Amino acid sequence: MAQKKYLQAKLTQFLREDRIQLWKPPYTEENKEVGLALKDLAKRYSERLECCENEVENIIEEIRCKAIERGTGNEHYRTTGIATIEVFLPPRLRKLTLHLFYRIAETFGFQENYIKIVINKKQLQLGKSLEEQGVTHNVKAMVLELKQSEEDVRRNLQLEEEEQNEAEQKEKRIQRTKRGLEILAERAEMVVDPETMPYLDIANQTGRSIRIPPSERKALMLAMGYHEKGRAFLKRKEYGIALPCLLDADRYFCECKELLDTVDNYAVLQLDIVWCYFRLEQLECLDDAEKKLNLAQTCFTNCYGENHQRLVNIKGNCGKEKVLFLRLYLLQGIRNYHSGNGEEAREYLNKARQLFKELYIDPSKVHNLLQLGFTAQEARLGLRACDGNVDHAATHISNRREELAQIRKEEKEKRKRRLESVNTLRGMGYSTQAAKQALHQARGNLDDALKILLSNPHMWWLQDSDSENNSRQASPSQESIDQLVYMGFDTVVAEAALRVFAGNVQLAAQTLAHHGGSLPPDLQFSGEDSSSTPSTSPPRGIPRVPASTDEDMETEAVNEILEDIPEHEEDYLDSTLEDEEVIIAEYLSYVDRTSSATKDN
């Protein structure tokens, strides 16, 4: 199959270079039957490729038929406006051309709820029109099957029910993944006790938390969460479920464009997506495989520096990251082979093979480190960081353990201090949201945060969705008014301030004192018109969860996410390279076979 695809790519390349239009005479007759000239063309190209003439003729005929079919579709589109979509189905089914995408499920016995359709790198949403999602004429689509189905299952009701239940469970897993990530992303924006409530945080290459603009923080959190979940499915070889997660991660990463050149996460994601295409045997399906690989290489250069210099300055070595470049070169070799570029494929595959030799680890060295109490993952990463030296690797792992333990302790203490600061501001009458924003602007300094709140009293309206103070008092109590008057404030101003601050005497007094005994203009209007209270409903896409039995469902969703988030911060760099070793040898044999056939002839 791989060699046939190679010949198809080479013949397509020849046809383009020679500007041959197979759908026109003399290669196609008026009745669209094959012309005699095609046989001569096949003979000429078979001599050029030095391979079987009949095989070349058959492939050229396939290309001719596809060209005619495409031309017929173009004419049909011009006259009727009905577009044609070329569909790449799961490996067990053949490729067909259909007029309406939703007929895929009907034609092949799928259920619409249990398939994913990918067009132009995006999942097709069944609830939107094709036009809204940018689907145009002659686009290519890939169908991902979310259930296992075989022909004999259709004849057996019991097996069919089991199959449907399995598909439903997979779909539920995807939905739980989405919900769990949303909950964890929300918690990242909340102030939670790190000892009692799990949450996600974003750290740099050394393991320390980094400040992210609030506008991008949630998107980045979701992007990284979907990526980790997708990688977990990849490890379990559940590629049909992994790909939707990885594509969702890609979508959220694109909302954080300023960060993409400073972290390697986005580059690794591109590799994982293309790897997923390859394992699904759909590498040729989407035209952006080359684009993604080039993007990954550019991101690595921007992040690691030329010759990995920046990476060496930060970590002291680049041995572990070579695993990423091995996979990059391997995928570039595979893509070039399927594009008919044999020599380029050989060059990249040889690069991958050379890196494999450098990264190969003697099992006895791993065993020695296991005897010292380290994990297999730590052993592999340590040995690659130390060029295979066991003693140096043991020291490296121990030092890294101590360093990470200290960083985690400091980060936990920093989060606790932030929680204490928020609680202090809440004790003064401010909402959690207002306290959080002020502390963010003040970089955690409590005194500066209080000054910010006093200088910006409108921040009081940053209410909590579950706050008991969300509804303002229509008429403050006389006792509260008297307290402010006793402090020296005007009666009318005191009443207006209490209306603004929902009867909170302390906040009203602080604000009036800070502003010379009067309310700022923006708060004067708010005090008169209760309808101007900002909405405190949760953001769109994050449903408010009832506090009853749904709490168990939330816990389950969060736990599933946490189970798949690796404990080791460099898990993405760890690989046994067993799959890569086999694939490198396989594709080098394809290239060698093609080369030897040329020499023999």
C-alpha positions in Angstrom: 0.0 0.0 0.0 2.8 2.4 0.9 4.7 1.7 -2.3 1.5 2.2 -4.4 1.0 5.6 -2.8 4.6 6.5 -3.6 4.0 5.6 -7.3 0.8 7.7 -7.3 2.7 10.7 -5.9 5.5 10.3 -8.4 3.2 9.9 -11.4 1.1 12.9 -10.3 4.3 14.9 -10.1 5.3 13.8 -13.6 1.9 14.7 -15.0 2.1 18.2 -13.5 5.6 18.8 -14.8 4.6 17.7 -18.3 1.4 19.6 -18.1 -0.6 16.6 -19.2 -4.4 16.8 -18.8 -5.6 13.2 -18.7 -9.3 14.2 -18.9 -8.8 15.6 -22.4 -8.0 14.0 -25.7 -5.9 12.1 -26.7 -6.0 10.4 -23.2 -9.8 10.5 -22.9 -12.3 10.0 -25.7 -15.6 12.0 -26.2 -17.5 9.2 -24.4 -15.0 9.6 -21.5 -13.5 6.2 -22.2 -9.7 5.8 -22.0 -7.8 6.8 -25.1 -5.0 4.8 -26.8 -2.4 7.5 -26.0 -2.6 6.6 -22.3 -0.8 3.3 -23.0 2.1 5.1 -24.6 2.2 7.5 -21.7 2.3 4.6 -19.2 5.1 3.0 -21.2 7.2 6.2 -21.2 6.7 6.8 -17.4 7.3 3.1 -16.5 10.7 3.4 -18.3 11.4 6.6 -16.4 10.5 5.0 -13.1 12.0 1.7 -14.1 9.0 -0.3 -12.8 6.2 -2.5 -14.2 4.3 -1.0 -17.1 1.0 -2.5 -16.2 1.2 -1.2 -12.7 1.9 2.3 -14.0 -0.9 2.1 -16.5 -3.4 1.1 -13.8 -2.4 3.9 -11.5 -2.5 6.5 -14.3 -6.0 5.2 -15.2 -7.1 5.7 -11.6 -5.8 9.3 -11.7 -7.6 9.8 -15.0 -10.9 8.5 -13.6 -10.6 10.7 -10.6 -9.9 13.8 -12.7 -13.0 13.1 -14.8 -15.0 12.5 -11.7 -13.8 15.8 -10.3 -14.6 17.6 -13.5 -18.1 16.2 -13.5 -18.5 17.4 -9.9 -17.3 20.9 -10.9 -19.8 21.1 -13.7 -22.5 19.8 -11.4 -21.6 22.4 -8.8 -21.7 25.2 -11.3 -25.2 24.3 -12.5 -26.8 23.1 -9.3 -24.8 24.7 -6.5 -24.5 21.3 -4.8 -21.0 20.7 -3.6 -19.0 17.5 -3.6 -17.1 16.3 -0.6 -14.4 13.7 -0.8 -14.5 11.6 2.3 -11.7 9.5 3.9 -13.3 6.8 6.0 -11.8 4.7 8.7 -9.3 2.1 7.4 -11.8 -0.8 7.2 -14.0 1.2 4.7 -13.3 2.5 1.2 -13.2 6.1 0.1 -16.3 7.4 -1.6 -17.7 10.8 -2.9 -21.0 11.9 -1.5 -23.2 15.0 -2.1 -24.3 15.5 1.5 -22.1 14.9 4.4 -24.8 13.7 6.7 -25.4 10.7 4.4 -22.1 9.3 5.5 -23.8 7.9 8.6 -26.8 6.6 6.6 -24.7 5.0 3.8 -22.2 3.2 6.0 -24.4 2.2 8.9 -23.0 4.7 11.4 -25.1 6.6 13.9 -24.7 10.3 13.6 -24.0 10.8 17.3 -21.1 8.5 17.1 -18.9 9.9 14.4 -16.6 12.9 14.1 -16.0 14.6 10.8 -12.9 16.6 10.3 -12.7 19.2 7.5 -10.0 21.9 7.1 -8.5 20.9 10.5 -11.7 21.5 12.3 -14.4 19.2 13.6 -17.6 19.6 11.7 -20.4 20.6 14.0 -23.7 18.8 13.1 -25.8 21.7 14.5 -24.4 24.2 12.0 -24.8 24.5 8.2 -21.9 23.5 5.9 -21.7 27.1 4.6 -21.3 28.5 8.1 -18.4 26.2 8.8 -16.6 27.2 5.6 -17.2 23.9 3.7 -16.7 24.5 0.0 -16.6 22.5 -3.2 -14.1 19.6 -3.5 -12.9 19.7 0.2 -11.6 16.6 1.8 -13.2 15.2 5.0 -12.0 12.5 7.4 -14.5 10.4 9.4 -13.5 9.2 12.8 -15.5 6.2 14.1 -16.2 6.4 17.8 -17.4 2.8 18.1 -16.1 -0.5 17.0 -18.3 -2.2 14.4 -18.0 -5.3 12.3 -20.3 -6.7 9.6 -21.3 -9.8 11.6 -22.3 -7.5 14.5 -25.3 -6.2 12.5 -26.7 -9.7 12.4 -26.5 -10.2 16.1 -28.6 -8.0 18.3 -26.8 -8.6 21.5 -23.4 -7.7 20.0 -24.9 -4.7 18.4 -26.2 -3.4 21.8 -22.8 -4.0 23.3 -21.3 -2.0 20.5 -23.7 0.9 20.9 -23.1 0.9 24.7 -19.4 1.1 24.1 -19.8 4.0 21.7 -22.0 5.8 24.2 -19.4 5.3 26.9 -16.7 6.8 24.6 -18.9 9.8 23.8 -19.6 10.2 27.5 -15.8 10.1 28.2 -15.3 12.9 25.7 -18.1 15.0 27.3 -16.7 14.3 30.8 -13.3 15.4 29.5 -14.8 18.7 28.4 -16.6 19.2 31.6 -13.7 18.2 33.8 -11.4 20.6 32.0 -13.9 23.4 32.3 -14.2 22.9 36.0 -10.4 22.8 36.5 -10.0 25.9 34.3 -12.7 27.7 36.5 -10.8 26.6 39.7 -7.6 28.1 38.3 -9.4 31.5 38.3 -10.8 30.9 41.8 -9.0 31.2 45.1 -8.9 27.6 46.4 -7.1 25.9 49.2 -4.3 23.9 47.6 -4.5 21.4 50.4 -8.1 20.5 49.9 -9.2 21.2 46.3 -7.3 20.0 43.1 -6.7 22.7 40.5 -4.5 23.2 37.4 -1.7 25.7 37.2 0.7 26.7 34.4 4.4 26.5 34.9 7.5 27.3 32.9 10.3 24.9 32.0 11.7 25.0 35.5 8.4 24.2 37.2 7.5 27.6 38.5 4.1 29.2 38.0 4.0 31.9 35.4 1.7 35.0 35.2 -0.7 34.8 32.3 -3.1 37.6 31.2 -6.6 36.8 32.4 -7.9 37.0 28.9 -5.6 34.2 27.8 -5.3 32.1 30.9 -8.5 30.1 30.6 -7.9 29.4 26.9 -4.3 28.2 27.6 -5.5 26.1 30.5 -8.1 24.4 28.3 -5.5 24.0 25.5 -3.0 22.3 27.7 -5.7 20.2 29.4 -7.1 18.9 26.1 -3.5 18.2 24.9 -2.7 16.1 28.0 -6.0 14.2 27.7 -5.3 13.6 24.0 -1.8 12.3 24.8 -3.2 9.9 27.3 -5.5 8.5 24.6 -2.5 8.3 22.3 -0.6 6.2 24.9 -3.5 3.8 25.0 -3.5 3.8 21.2 -7.1 5.1 21.2 -6.4 7.4 18.2 -10.1 7.9 17.2 -10.7 9.6 20.6 -7.3 11.2 20.8 -7.7 13.3 17.6 -10.8 15.3 18.7 -9.0 16.2 21.9 -5.9 17.3 20.1 -7.9 19.4 17.6 -9.7 21.1 20.5 -6.3 21.8 22.0 -5.2 23.3 18.8 -8.3 25.5 18.7 -7.7 26.9 22.2 -3.9 27.4 21.6 -4.8 29.6 18.7 -6.4 32.0 21.2 -3.0 32.5 22.8 -1.0 33.5 19.8 1.5 35.7 21.7 2.6 32.7 23.8 3.0 30.2 21.0 6.6 31.2 20.1 7.8 31.1 23.7 6.7 27.6 24.7 7.2 24.2 23.1 3.7 22.9 23.9 2.3 24.1 20.6 5.1 22.5 18.6 4.6 19.2 20.4 0.9 19.4 19.8 1.5 19.7 16.0 3.6 16.5 16.1 1.0 14.7 18.1 -1.8 15.6 15.6 0.3 14.5 12.6 1.3 11.3 14.5 -2.4 10.7 15.1 -3.1 11.1 11.3 -0.4 8.6 10.6 -1.6 6.0 13.1 -5.1 6.4 11.7 -3.7 5.7 8.3 -5.0 9.1 7.1 -1.7 11.0 6.8 -2.6 11.8 3.1 -6.1 12.9 4.1 -5.5 16.5 5.1 -3.2 18.8 3.2 -1.8 20.5 6.3 0.5 17.7 7.5 3.5 19.5 5.9 2.3 22.8 7.3 2.0 21.4 10.8 5.5 19.9 10.7 7.0 23.1 9.4 5.2 25.0 12.1 6.5 22.6 14.8 10.1 23.1 13.5 9.7 26.9 13.6 8.3 26.8 17.1 11.1 24.6 18.3 13.7 27.0 16.9 11.9 30.0 18.5 11.6 28.3 21.8 14.9 26.4 22.1 17.1 28.8 20.0 19.5 28.0 17.2 21.3 24.7 17.9 19.2 24.5 21.1 21.4 27.1 22.8 18.6 28.7 24.8 17.5 25.2 26.0 21.0 24.4 27.1 21.2 27.7 29.1 18.0 26.9 30.9 18.3 23.1 31.5 22.0 22.5 31.1 21.5 19.9 28.3 19.2 19.1 25.4 19.4 15.3 25.4 15.8 14.7 26.4 14.3 17.1 23.8 16.0 15.1 21.0 13.1 12.7 21.3 10.9 15.4 19.8 13.2 16.0 16.9 13.4 12.2 16.2 9.6 12.1 15.8 9.7 15.3 13.7 12.3 13.9 11.3 10.4 10.6 11.1 7.1 12.2 10.2 8.8 14.5 7.7 10.4 11.4 6.1 7.0 9.6 6.0 5.3 12.7 4.5 8.0 13.1 1.8 7.8 9.4 0.9 4.0 9.6 0.4 4.6 12.8 -1.7 6.9 10.9 -4.0 10.1 12.6 -2.8 12.2 9.5 -2.2 15.6 11.2 -1.6 14.2 13.8 0.8 12.4 10.9 2.6 15.7 9.0 2.9 17.5 12.1 4.3 14.9 12.7 7.0 14.6 9.0 7.9 18.4 8.7 8.2 18.3 11.7 10.5 15.7 10.0 12.6 17.7 6.7 12.6 20.9 8.6 13.8 19.0 10.2 16.6 17.5 6.8 17.6 21.1 5.4 17.9 22.0 8.4 20.1 18.9 8.0 22.3 18.9 4.2 22.6 19.2 3.2 26.2 20.9 0.0 27.5 18.2 -1.8 29.5 20.9 -2.8 32.1 21.5 0.9 32.9 17.8 1.4 33.5 17.8 -1.6 35.7 20.7 -0.2 37.7 18.8 3.0 38.3 15.6 1.1 39.3 17.7 -0.6 42.0 18.5 2.8 43.4 14.8 3.6 43.8 14.1 5.7 40.7 11.3 5.0 38.3 11.7 3.7 34.8 10.6 7.1 33.4 13.1 9.0 35.6 15.8 6.5 34.5 15.2 7.0 30.8 15.0 10.8 31.1 18.1 11.0 33.3 20.2 8.8 31.1 19.3 10.8 28.0 20.1 14.0 29.8 23.5 12.6 30.9 24.5 10.8 27.6 24.0 7.4 29.2 26.2 7.8 32.2 24.5 6.0 35.1 26.3 7.9 38.0 25.6 11.3 36.4 22.0 10.3 35.7 21.5 9.3 39.4 22.8 12.6 40.6 20.8 14.5 38.0 17.5 12.7 39.0 18.2 13.3 42.7 19.0 17.0 42.2 15.9 17.4 40.1 13.7 15.8 42.7 15.0 18.1 45.4 14.6 21.2 43.1 11.0 20.3 42.2 10.1 19.6 45.8 11.4 23.0 46.8 9.6 24.7 43.9 6.3 23.0 44.7 6.6 23.9 48.4 7.2 27.6 47.4 4.4 27.6 44.9 2.0 26.1 47.5 3.0 28.7 50.1 2.5 31.5 47.6 -1.0 30.3 46.8 -1.8 30.0 50.5 -0.6 33.6 51.0 -2.8 34.7 48.1 -5.8 32.9 49.7 -5.1 34.6 53.0 -4.9 38.0 51.3 -8.2 37.4 49.5 -9.8 36.4 52.8 -8.4 39.6 54.4 -10.0 41.8 51.7 -13.2 39.8 51.9 -13.2 40.5 55.6 -13.2 44.2 54.7 -16.4 43.7 52.7 -15.0 43.3 49.2 -16.1 40.4 47.0 -13.8 37.6 46.1 -13.7 38.7 42.4 -12.8 42.3 43.4 -10.1 41.0 45.8 -8.6 38.7 43.1 -8.4 41.4 40.5 -6.9 43.9 42.8 -4.2 41.4 44.0 -3.5 40.5 40.4 -2.9 44.1 39.6 -0.8 44.6 42.7 1.3 41.4 42.0 0.1 39.9 45.3 0.9 42.9 47.6 -2.0 43.3 50.0 -1.4 47.0 50.9 -1.2 48.0 47.2 -4.3 45.9 46.4 -6.2 47.8 49.1 -5.1 51.1 47.6 -6.3 49.9 44.2 -9.7 49.0 45.6 -10.1 52.4 47.4 -9.0 54.3 44.2 -11.4 52.2 42.0 -14.6 51.8 44.0 -16.4 50.6 40.9 -14.4 47.3 41.3 -16.9 46.5 44.1 -19.3 45.5 41.4 -17.1 42.5 40.5 -19.5 40.3 42.4 -19.3 36.6 43.1 -22.0 34.5 41.3 -23.0 32.9 44.7 -22.6 36.1 46.8 -25.4 36.9 49.2 -24.8 40.6 48.6 -25.7 40.6 44.9 -29.0 42.3 45.4 -28.6 45.9 46.6 -30.7 47.3 49.4 -33.5 49.6 48.1 -33.5 51.4 51.4 -30.5 51.3 53.8 -31.3 51.0 57.5 -31.5 54.3 59.6 -28.9 52.8 62.0 -26.4 52.5 59.2 -27.0 56.0 57.9 -26.6 57.3 61.5 -23.3 55.6 61.8 -21.9 57.4 58.7 -23.4 60.7 59.8 -21.7 60.2 63.2 -18.4 59.9 61.3 -19.0 63.3 59.8 -20.5 62.4 56.4 -23.5 64.2 54.9 -26.8 62.4 55.4 -27.8 62.3 51.7 -24.3 61.2 50.6 -24.3 58.5 53.4 -27.6 57.1 52.2 -26.4 57.1 48.5 -23.2 55.3 49.5 -25.0 52.7 51.5 -27.3 52.1 48.5 -24.3 51.6 46.3 -22.6 49.2 48.7 -25.7 47.2 49.6 -25.7 48.5 53.2 -22.0 47.7 53.9 -21.0 50.5 56.3 -17.3 49.7 56.2 -17.0 49.9 52.4 -19.2 53.0 52.3 -17.0 54.8 54.9 -13.7 53.8 53.3 -14.8 55.0 49.9 -16.3 58.3 51.2 -13.1 59.0 53.2 -10.9 58.2 50.3 -12.8 60.6 48.0 -13.2 63.5 50.4 -16.6 62.8 51.7 -18.4 62.3 48.3 -19.1 59.5 45.9 -17.2 59.3 42.6 -19.5 60.2 39.6 -19.6 56.7 38.2 -20.9 55.4 41.5 -23.4 58.2 41.9 -25.3 57.0 38.8 -25.1 53.4 40.0 -26.6 54.4 43.3 -29.7 55.9 41.7 -30.4 53.2 39.2 -30.5 49.7 40.5 -31.0 48.3 37.1 -27.4 49.2 36.2 -26.0 46.4 38.4 -23.7 44.4 36.2 -24.7 40.8 35.5 -23.2 38.2 37.7 -24.2 35.2 35.7 -21.4 32.8 34.8 -19.6 33.2 31.4 -21.2 31.5 28.3 -20.1 28.0 27.9 -19.6 27.4 31.6 -22.9 26.2 33.0 -23.6 26.7 36.6 -23.7 23.3 38.3 -26.3 22.4 40.9 -24.9 21.5 44.3 -26.8 18.3 44.7 -26.1 15.0 42.9 -24.2 16.8 40.1 -21.3 17.3 42.5 -20.5 13.6 42.3 -20.5 13.9 38.5 -18.2 16.9 38.7 -15.9 15.0 41.0 -15.8 12.0 38.6 -15.1 14.3 35.6 -12.3 16.1 37.4 -10.7 12.8 38.7 -10.7 11.4 35.2 -8.7 14.4 34.0 -6.3 14.3 37.0 -5.7 10.6 36.4 -4.4 11.4 32.9 -2.2 14.3 33.9 1.3 12.9 34.4 3.1 13.5 37.6 6.4 14.0 35.9 6.7 17.5 34.3 8.7 16.0 31.4 6.4 13.1 30.6 6.0 14.4 27.0 9.8 13.8 26.5 9.7 10.2 27.7 9.4 7.4 25.1 10.7 3.9 24.8 11.0 4.6 21.0 9.9 1.1 20.3 7.2 2.2 17.7 9.6 4.7 16.2 12.3 2.0 15.7 9.9 -0.3 13.8 8.5 2.5 11.6 12.0 3.9 10.7 13.1 0.5 9.6 9.9 -0.1 7.7 10.0 3.2 5.7 13.8 2.9 5.0 13.1 -0.5 3.5 10.5 1.1 1.2 12.9 3.8 0.1 15.7 1.2 -0.4 13.5 -1.1 -2.3 12.5 1.7 -4.7 16.2 2.7 -5.1 17.4 -0.8 -5.7 14.7 -1.5 -8.3 15.9 1.6 -10.1 19.6 0.4 -10.0 18.7 -3.1 -11.2 16.9 -1.8 -14.2 
